[in-house]
Amino acid sequence: MLNKYSDENKKIAMGFLSYISDLKDMSNLDQELKLYKEDENRQLYLWKSNIEDYSGIVALSFSEHTVFIEYISLSPSYRSQSNIFKIFDDIQQRFPEQTILGNFNLGKLLKDWRDSKADQESELSEKE
């Protein structure tokens, strides 16, 4: 489940952002949070897997018809393809009219996710 970042979750967000090598420096972390707070076309979301505590953070930017995944940073124990796919599902559910795109590192995962969705849909239609 995606929950929009707020200042009351700043320490949690900073913890997840610190997993990103470019953001290990405290001033870079503060700049990153400030960027997402001030730019209306960018949003940070904390991600929960099921009902547990937060498991990661997702940075999104928006244009008219797209939502672009800037990065996903997960706790080490949650770093798996299935959790990334759950995040993609959550993004699609939250922004159903938008096309989901991702950075270079997420491109193959997005393709695999779309392929798995197509496979699931074809299996359902075959059963009917």
Summary of the structure (lengths in Angstrom):
residues: 128
radius of gyration: 15.4
end to end distance: 30.2
largest distance: 56.0
contacts: 329
relative contact order: 0.13
helix: 53%
strand: 25%
